[in-house]
Amino acid sequence: MSIGTLARAVLGQKWFPLFGGWYRAVFVDLKKVVDCLPPLPAGSHVLDVGGGDGEMINMILPRYPGVEITMLDLSPRLGSLLSPESRKRVRLLASTSLRDYAQTEHRFPDLVLVSDVIHHVPVEDRCAFLSDLRLVLGGHATTLVVKDLEPGHFRSILSLLADRYISGDRKVSLVSRDSVTALVKATFPSAEVRSTKLFDIDRPNYALVFTIDGLNCR
Ligand SMILES: C[S@@+](CC[C@H](N)C(=O)[O-])C[C@H]1O[C@@H](n2cnc3c(N)ncnc32)[C@H](O)[C@@H]1O
C-alpha cells in the first residue's frame, strides 16, 4: 500500500479532501490551470482523460455550467473528491482506457483534457496513448489541452518524488513541453500548438493547447 493510499484510509472522507487540497497546492494552483483553458461554450463535451479525484472538474463546472463532462481513468477509483453538485453532472468511466472508450462510446469530445497524466504513462507507451486518442476522435476535430510539469525545476523534482514515494507510481517520468509537442505532432502531424500563460504564472506547470482538425485523424 502506498503512503497516499494509507493517508486516504487514515484521514477518511472528512479530512482527506482538506489535506489533499493542501498537498496539491504545493505543486499546482488549479484555479490558474482553469484560467488557461480555452473558452468552453455551453453544450460542449469535455473528455477528462485520467480525471483522478475530480478536483479540476469541481473548478471547471461552476465556471462553465453548460458543459457536459465525461471523466475516464484506468483506476477503479474515479471522481472521489467531486462535489455533490459536480457529481450529478459528470459521467464517470472508471477502469477505462482511451482504447476502451474508442470501442464502446460514440460521443466525440470537443475538448480533451489530459492533466498531469502523461508523466504517469510509461515512456514506451506514450505513442500508443496518443494513437488511442486518435481512435477516440475517429476523424473529428477537437481541442486537446495537455497540462503537465516541465522537468528541471525544484517543484517538478518534488512532484516526481511525491509521485514515486507517496502515490507509489515507480514508473513516473516527467515530460517537457517540447516532448509533448513532438509526441502529439507524431500522431496528429498538422496539429497546431499554442502555449498558455500557465508556465509564466505557476512555473513549472505548463498547459499546451493543440488544435486538431478533422483531417488530422483520418
Ligand atoms: C496525477 S493524477 C491526475 C488527476 C487529474 N487529471 C488532475 O489533474 O487532477 C493522474 C491520473 O491519470 C490516470 N492515468 C494514468 N495513465 C492513464 C491512462 N493511460 N489512461 C487513463 N488514465 C490514466 C491515473 O490513474 C491517475 O488517476
The ligand as an SDF file (V2000), in Angstrom:
LIG
                    3D

 27 29  0  0  0  0  0  0  0  0999 V2000
   -1.9590   12.7800  -11.0390 C   0  0  0  0  0  0  0  0  0  0  0  0
   -3.4960   12.0890  -11.4810 S   0  0  0  0  0  0  0  0  0  0  0  0
   -4.2140   13.4870  -12.3200 C   0  0  0  0  0  0  0  0  0  0  0  0
   -5.6620   13.6480  -11.9950 C   0  0  0  0  0  0  0  0  0  0  0  0
   -6.3580   14.8160  -12.6980 C   0  0  0  0  0  0  0  0  0  0  0  0
   -6.2540   14.7430  -14.1350 N   0  0  0  0  0  0  0  0  0  0  0  0
   -5.8650   16.1390  -12.2050 C   0  0  0  0  0  0  0  0  0  0  0  0
   -5.1420   16.8480  -12.9120 O   0  0  0  0  0  0  0  0  0  0  0  0
   -6.2100   16.4750  -11.0610 O   0  0  0  0  0  0  0  0  0  0  0  0
   -3.1080   11.0040  -12.8300 C   0  0  0  0  0  0  0  0  0  0  0  0
   -4.2740   10.0970  -13.2080 C   0  0  0  0  0  0  0  0  0  0  0  0
   -4.0300    9.5580  -14.5060 O   0  0  0  0  0  0  0  0  0  0  0  0
   -4.5240    8.2310  -14.5210 C   0  0  0  0  0  0  0  0  0  0  0  0
   -3.8930    7.5460  -15.6650 N   0  0  0  0  0  0  0  0  0  0  0  0
   -2.5980    7.2140  -15.8200 C   0  0  0  0  0  0  0  0  0  0  0  0
   -2.4020    6.6240  -17.0220 N   0  0  0  0  0  0  0  0  0  0  0  0
   -3.5940    6.6290  -17.6670 C   0  0  0  0  0  0  0  0  0  0  0  0
   -4.0460    6.1760  -18.9320 C   0  0  0  0  0  0  0  0  0  0  0  0
   -3.2110    5.5770  -19.8040 N   0  0  0  0  0  0  0  0  0  0  0  0
   -5.3530    6.3200  -19.2560 N   0  0  0  0  0  0  0  0  0  0  0  0
   -6.2060    6.8940  -18.3840 C   0  0  0  0  0  0  0  0  0  0  0  0
   -5.8520    7.3370  -17.1440 N   0  0  0  0  0  0  0  0  0  0  0  0
   -4.5570    7.2180  -16.7980 C   0  0  0  0  0  0  0  0  0  0  0  0
   -4.1680    7.7030  -13.1490 C   0  0  0  0  0  0  0  0  0  0  0  0
   -4.9510    6.5820  -12.8000 O   0  0  0  0  0  0  0  0  0  0  0  0
   -4.4660    8.9280  -12.2770 C   0  0  0  0  0  0  0  0  0  0  0  0
   -5.7860    8.9360  -11.7850 O   0  0  0  0  0  0  0  0  0  0  0  0
  1  2  1  0
  2  3  1  0
  2 10  1  0
  3  4  1  0
  4  5  1  0
  5  6  1  0
  5  7  1  0
  7  8  2  0
  7  9  1  0
 10 11  1  0
 11 12  1  0
 11 26  1  0
 12 13  1  0
 13 14  1  0
 13 24  1  0
 14 15  1  0
 14 23  1  0
 15 16  2  0
 16 17  1  0
 17 18  1  0
 17 23  2  0
 18 19  1  0
 18 20  2  0
 20 21  1  0
 21 22  2  0
 22 23  1  0
 24 25  1  0
 24 26  1  0
 26 27  1  0
M  CHG  2   2   1   9  -1
M  END
$$$$
